[in-house]
Amino acid sequence: MMHETGYAYAVARVRVNELTLLSAADIEQLISAQDYKQVMQQLSEHGWGDVENIQDYSKYLEKYREKSWKLLEEVLDDIHELDMFIIRNDMQNLKAALKCIISQQDPRDLLVSPSVYDSDEIVNAVEERNLDSLPELMRDAAYEAYSVLTRTGNGQLADAIIDTKTLELIKKLGDESKSEMLSNCAECMCVTANIKVALRCANTGKSKEFVESSICKCDTLDKSSLVTATLEGKEELLSYISNTRYGKAVDMIEISTSAFEKWCDDLIMECVKPAKYKHFGIEPMAAYYLAKDAEIKTVRIIISAKLNDLPADIIRERVRALYV
């Protein structure tokens, strides 16, 4: 990790690019657009490129996300300082590779980017059953998930194992960053993911083995208590969460699933707001990437809503908090 002042050029580049982020007024303009076509026209006017004739907006948005990562690759001496924000993609690629060797399909159409490691190397390692050649951070997850898939064929449990290992990696990378902001952000990512999975498990009556495999350890939400509450059902789970610092989640859950999902994303965005006032260090770059991520999620929600003729008031309830 370089000295804080060594980030001066990177921060300057990011600050310039922050000026192109959509503002609250821009988002309101998109929400008020008459239809999908007008939304795409407005995005084009905001510098999103020639998007009016795009057929698959989802693929376009993923490519747009990759551009923000490529900018960070250009300005940072060591992009791996931000691995915690994309390691999830590597683990998603591992999932795809493992599932496809069981189903004898080609996983390459399912791979996502940006990623920390070469996705083709991950696929090759799994296809050749040479899990030892995988990056060290991924091996335990790969072995456990592969064992479950080959012994039981339980794809849900294999996914849960990989998802939990992913969160543990994010937590580890956040804590190792020596940045309080990144550490807090990693903690929020783990907490919100734990609450989501606990709620799903409570609603579907998952077994103790599944619940324990699906929830990761974190600092501000006790795993043992969360597992116990989850196994006792949704009412007990919500009662437990309401008595933690994350009690606001219960209010959102009771409103709607979309309100809860928005609360989760907004909580993470709140973690990076202090980066606005930092002139050196890795934090502004991390905040910029999450800002782009929130922006893209919001645009995706608006586009989907317009395609499904949802009213503007419903869209406003779902859009994420922005960084700018």
C-alpha positions as CSV (number, residue, x, y, z in Angstrom):
1,M,0.0,0.0,0.0
2,M,1.4,3.4,-1.0
3,H,1.6,6.4,1.3
4,E,-1.6,8.5,1.3
5,T,-0.1,11.3,-0.7
6,G,0.8,8.9,-3.4
7,Y,-2.9,8.7,-4.4
8,A,-3.0,12.4,-5.4
9,Y,-3.2,11.8,-9.2
10,A,-5.7,9.0,-8.8
11,V,-8.0,11.1,-6.6
12,A,-7.8,14.0,-9.0
13,R,-8.9,11.8,-11.9
14,V,-11.7,10.3,-9.9
15,R,-12.9,13.8,-8.8
16,V,-13.2,14.8,-12.4
17,N,-15.2,11.7,-13.2
18,E,-17.4,12.3,-10.3
19,L,-18.7,15.3,-12.1
20,T,-20.3,13.0,-14.6
21,L,-22.3,11.0,-12.0
22,L,-26.0,11.4,-12.2
23,S,-27.5,13.9,-9.7
24,A,-30.8,13.6,-7.9
25,A,-32.2,16.0,-10.4
26,D,-31.0,13.8,-13.3
27,I,-32.6,10.7,-11.7
28,E,-35.9,12.6,-11.2
29,Q,-35.8,13.5,-14.9
30,L,-35.3,9.8,-15.8
31,I,-38.2,8.8,-13.5
32,S,-40.4,11.4,-15.1
33,A,-39.6,10.3,-18.6
34,Q,-42.6,9.1,-20.6
35,D,-41.3,5.7,-21.6
36,Y,-38.2,3.5,-22.0
37,K,-37.2,5.3,-25.3
38,Q,-37.1,8.6,-23.6
39,V,-35.1,7.3,-20.7
40,M,-32.5,6.0,-23.1
41,Q,-32.5,9.3,-25.0
42,Q,-31.8,11.1,-21.7
43,L,-29.0,8.8,-20.8
44,S,-27.4,9.4,-24.1
45,E,-27.6,13.2,-23.4
46,H,-25.9,12.6,-20.0
47,G,-22.9,11.0,-21.7
48,W,-23.8,7.3,-21.5
49,G,-23.1,6.9,-25.2
50,D,-25.3,5.9,-28.1
51,V,-27.8,3.9,-26.0
52,E,-31.1,4.7,-27.8
53,N,-31.0,1.6,-30.0
54,I,-29.6,-0.9,-27.6
55,Q,-31.5,-4.2,-27.5
56,D,-30.1,-5.7,-24.4
57,Y,-29.8,-3.0,-21.8
58,S,-28.6,-5.4,-19.1
59,K,-25.5,-6.3,-21.0
60,Y,-24.9,-2.7,-21.8
61,L,-25.1,-1.7,-18.1
62,E,-22.6,-4.5,-17.2
63,K,-20.1,-3.1,-19.8
64,Y,-20.7,0.4,-18.4
65,R,-19.8,-0.9,-15.0
66,E,-16.6,-2.4,-16.4
67,K,-15.6,1.0,-17.7
68,S,-15.5,2.5,-14.2
69,W,-13.3,-0.3,-13.1
70,K,-10.9,0.2,-16.0
71,L,-10.6,3.8,-15.0
72,L,-9.4,2.7,-11.6
73,E,-7.0,0.3,-13.1
74,E,-5.5,3.2,-15.1
75,V,-5.0,5.5,-12.1
76,L,-4.0,3.1,-9.3
77,D,-0.6,1.5,-9.0
78,D,-2.1,-1.4,-7.3
79,I,-5.8,-2.2,-8.2
80,H,-5.7,-5.1,-5.8
81,E,-6.3,-2.7,-3.0
82,L,-9.9,-2.7,-4.2
83,D,-10.3,-6.5,-4.6
84,M,-13.0,-6.6,-1.9
85,F,-15.4,-4.9,-4.3
86,I,-15.1,-7.4,-7.1
87,I,-14.1,-10.7,-5.5
88,R,-17.8,-11.6,-5.5
89,N,-17.5,-11.9,-9.4
90,D,-14.7,-14.4,-9.1
91,M,-16.7,-16.5,-6.7
92,Q,-19.7,-16.2,-9.1
93,N,-17.4,-17.5,-11.8
94,L,-16.4,-20.4,-9.6
95,K,-20.1,-21.2,-9.1
96,A,-20.7,-21.2,-12.8
97,A,-17.7,-23.5,-13.5
98,L,-18.6,-26.0,-10.8
99,K,-22.3,-26.2,-11.8
100,C,-21.5,-26.6,-15.4
101,I,-19.1,-29.5,-15.0
102,I,-21.9,-31.3,-13.1
103,S,-24.4,-30.5,-15.9
104,Q,-21.8,-30.9,-18.6
105,Q,-22.4,-27.4,-20.0
106,D,-20.0,-24.6,-21.1
107,P,-19.9,-22.0,-18.3
108,R,-18.2,-19.3,-20.4
109,D,-21.4,-17.5,-21.3
110,L,-22.1,-17.2,-17.5
111,L,-18.8,-15.6,-16.5
112,V,-18.9,-12.0,-15.1
113,S,-16.4,-9.2,-14.9
114,P,-14.4,-7.3,-13.7
115,S,-12.7,-10.0,-11.7
116,V,-9.6,-10.3,-9.6
117,Y,-8.4,-13.5,-11.3
118,D,-8.5,-14.7,-14.9
119,S,-11.9,-16.3,-15.4
120,D,-10.7,-18.8,-18.0
121,E,-8.0,-20.1,-15.6
122,I,-10.7,-20.7,-13.0
123,V,-12.9,-22.6,-15.5
124,N,-9.9,-24.6,-16.7
125,A,-8.9,-25.6,-13.2
126,V,-12.4,-26.8,-12.4
127,E,-12.9,-28.6,-15.7
128,E,-9.6,-30.4,-15.1
129,R,-10.6,-31.2,-11.5
130,N,-7.3,-29.5,-10.5
131,L,-8.7,-27.4,-7.7
132,D,-5.2,-27.0,-6.1
133,S,-4.3,-24.7,-9.1
134,L,-7.1,-22.3,-8.1
135,P,-6.1,-19.0,-6.4
136,E,-5.5,-19.8,-2.7
137,L,-8.4,-17.6,-1.6
138,M,-10.8,-19.7,-3.5
139,R,-9.7,-23.2,-2.8
140,D,-11.5,-24.0,0.4
141,A,-14.8,-22.8,-1.1
142,A,-14.2,-24.8,-4.3
143,Y,-13.4,-28.0,-2.4
144,E,-16.4,-27.7,-0.1
145,A,-18.9,-26.8,-2.8
146,Y,-17.5,-29.5,-5.2
147,S,-17.8,-32.1,-2.5
148,V,-21.5,-31.1,-1.9
149,L,-22.3,-31.2,-5.6
150,T,-20.7,-34.5,-6.3
151,R,-22.0,-36.2,-3.1
152,T,-25.5,-34.8,-2.9
153,G,-26.2,-32.7,-6.0
154,N,-27.5,-30.0,-3.7
155,G,-26.8,-26.9,-5.8
156,Q,-28.5,-24.6,-3.2
157,L,-26.2,-25.7,-0.4
158,A,-23.1,-25.4,-2.7
159,D,-24.2,-21.9,-3.6
160,A,-24.6,-21.1,0.1
161,I,-21.1,-22.3,0.9
162,I,-19.5,-20.2,-1.8
163,D,-21.6,-17.1,-0.9
164,T,-20.6,-17.4,2.7
165,K,-16.9,-17.9,1.8
166,T,-17.2,-14.8,-0.4
167,L,-18.4,-12.7,2.5
168,E,-15.6,-14.0,4.7
169,L,-13.2,-12.9,2.0
170,I,-14.7,-9.5,1.7
171,K,-14.5,-9.1,5.5
172,K,-10.9,-10.3,5.5
173,L,-9.9,-7.9,2.7
174,G,-11.7,-5.0,4.3
175,D,-10.0,-5.5,7.6
176,E,-6.6,-6.0,6.0
177,S,-6.9,-2.7,4.0
178,K,-6.0,-0.6,7.1
179,S,-8.8,1.7,6.0
180,E,-11.5,2.3,8.6
181,M,-13.9,3.2,5.8
182,L,-13.2,0.0,3.8
183,S,-13.4,-2.1,6.9
184,N,-16.8,-0.5,7.8
185,C,-18.0,-1.0,4.3
186,A,-17.0,-4.7,4.3
187,E,-18.9,-5.1,7.7
188,C,-22.0,-3.6,6.2
189,M,-21.8,-5.8,3.2
190,C,-21.6,-8.9,5.4
191,V,-24.4,-7.7,7.8
192,T,-26.9,-6.9,5.0
193,A,-26.1,-10.2,3.2
194,N,-26.6,-12.1,6.5
195,I,-30.0,-10.5,7.1
196,K,-31.1,-11.2,3.6
197,V,-30.2,-14.9,3.7
198,A,-31.6,-15.3,7.3
199,L,-34.9,-13.9,6.1
200,R,-35.0,-16.3,3.1
201,C,-34.1,-19.2,5.3
202,A,-36.7,-18.4,7.9
203,N,-39.4,-18.0,5.1
204,T,-38.5,-21.4,3.6
205,G,-37.8,-23.4,6.7
206,K,-34.2,-24.3,5.9
207,S,-32.3,-26.8,8.0
208,K,-29.8,-25.9,10.7
209,E,-26.9,-27.1,8.4
210,F,-28.1,-24.9,5.6
211,V,-28.6,-21.8,7.8
212,E,-25.2,-22.2,9.5
213,S,-23.5,-22.7,6.1
214,S,-25.3,-19.5,4.7
215,I,-24.4,-17.0,7.4
216,C,-20.9,-15.5,7.9
217,K,-19.3,-14.2,11.0
218,C,-19.2,-10.5,11.4
219,D,-18.5,-8.0,14.2
220,T,-21.8,-6.2,14.8
221,L,-24.3,-9.0,14.3
222,D,-23.8,-12.2,16.3
223,K,-23.8,-15.3,14.0
224,S,-24.9,-17.8,16.7
225,S,-27.9,-15.6,17.8
226,L,-28.9,-14.9,14.2
227,V,-28.8,-18.6,13.3
228,T,-30.9,-19.5,16.4
229,A,-33.5,-16.8,15.7
230,T,-33.7,-17.9,12.0
231,L,-34.4,-21.5,12.9
232,E,-37.2,-20.3,15.2
233,G,-39.0,-18.6,12.3
234,K,-39.6,-15.2,10.8
235,E,-41.3,-13.6,13.8
236,E,-38.4,-14.5,16.1
237,L,-35.9,-13.5,13.5
238,L,-37.4,-10.0,13.1
239,S,-37.6,-9.7,16.9
240,Y,-33.9,-10.4,17.3
241,I,-32.9,-8.0,14.5
242,S,-35.1,-5.2,15.9
243,N,-33.0,-5.3,19.1
244,T,-29.7,-4.8,17.3
245,R,-28.3,-1.7,15.8
246,Y,-29.9,-2.8,12.5
247,G,-33.5,-2.5,13.8
248,K,-34.4,-0.2,10.9
249,A,-34.2,-3.3,8.7
250,V,-37.3,-4.7,10.3
251,D,-39.3,-1.5,9.5
252,M,-38.2,-1.8,5.9
253,I,-38.9,-5.6,5.7
254,E,-42.5,-4.9,6.9
255,I,-43.0,-2.2,4.2
256,S,-41.8,-4.4,1.3
257,T,-39.0,-6.4,-0.2
258,S,-37.9,-3.6,-2.4
259,A,-37.8,-1.2,0.5
260,F,-35.6,-3.6,2.4
261,E,-33.3,-4.1,-0.6
262,K,-33.0,-0.3,-0.9
263,W,-32.2,0.0,2.8
264,C,-29.3,-2.5,2.4
265,D,-27.8,-0.7,-0.5
266,D,-28.2,2.7,1.1
267,L,-26.5,1.5,4.3
268,I,-23.4,0.5,2.3
269,M,-23.4,3.9,0.5
270,E,-23.6,5.7,3.8
271,C,-20.3,3.9,4.8
272,V,-18.4,5.6,1.9
273,K,-19.8,9.1,2.3
274,P,-16.8,10.2,4.3
275,A,-14.6,9.7,1.2
276,K,-16.1,13.0,-0.2
277,Y,-13.9,14.9,2.2
278,K,-10.6,12.9,1.7
279,H,-8.0,14.3,-0.6
280,F,-5.6,11.4,-0.4
281,G,-5.8,7.6,0.2
282,I,-7.6,4.7,-1.4
283,E,-11.0,5.8,0.0
284,P,-12.1,8.1,-2.9
285,M,-11.5,5.4,-5.5
286,A,-13.5,2.9,-3.5
287,A,-16.3,5.4,-3.1
288,Y,-16.3,6.2,-6.8
289,Y,-16.7,2.6,-7.7
290,L,-19.6,2.1,-5.3
291,A,-21.1,5.3,-6.5
292,K,-21.1,4.0,-10.1
293,D,-22.5,0.7,-8.9
294,A,-25.4,2.5,-7.1
295,E,-26.0,4.7,-10.2
296,I,-26.2,1.7,-12.5
297,K,-28.6,-0.2,-10.1
298,T,-30.8,2.9,-10.1
299,V,-30.8,3.2,-13.9
300,R,-31.5,-0.5,-14.2
301,I,-34.5,-0.1,-11.8
302,I,-35.8,2.9,-13.8
303,I,-35.4,1.1,-17.2
304,S,-37.1,-2.1,-15.9
305,A,-39.9,0.0,-14.4
306,K,-40.5,1.9,-17.7
307,L,-40.6,-1.4,-19.6
308,N,-43.2,-2.7,-17.2
309,D,-45.3,0.6,-17.1
310,L,-44.8,1.2,-13.4
311,P,-45.9,4.6,-12.1
312,A,-43.3,7.2,-11.1
313,D,-44.2,7.0,-7.4
314,I,-43.3,3.3,-7.3
315,I,-40.0,4.0,-9.0
316,R,-39.1,6.7,-6.6
317,E,-39.5,4.3,-3.7
318,R,-37.0,1.9,-5.2
319,V,-34.2,4.2,-6.4
320,R,-30.9,4.0,-4.4
321,A,-29.3,6.8,-2.5
322,L,-26.6,8.4,-4.6
323,Y,-23.1,9.5,-3.7
324,V,-23.3,13.0,-5.2
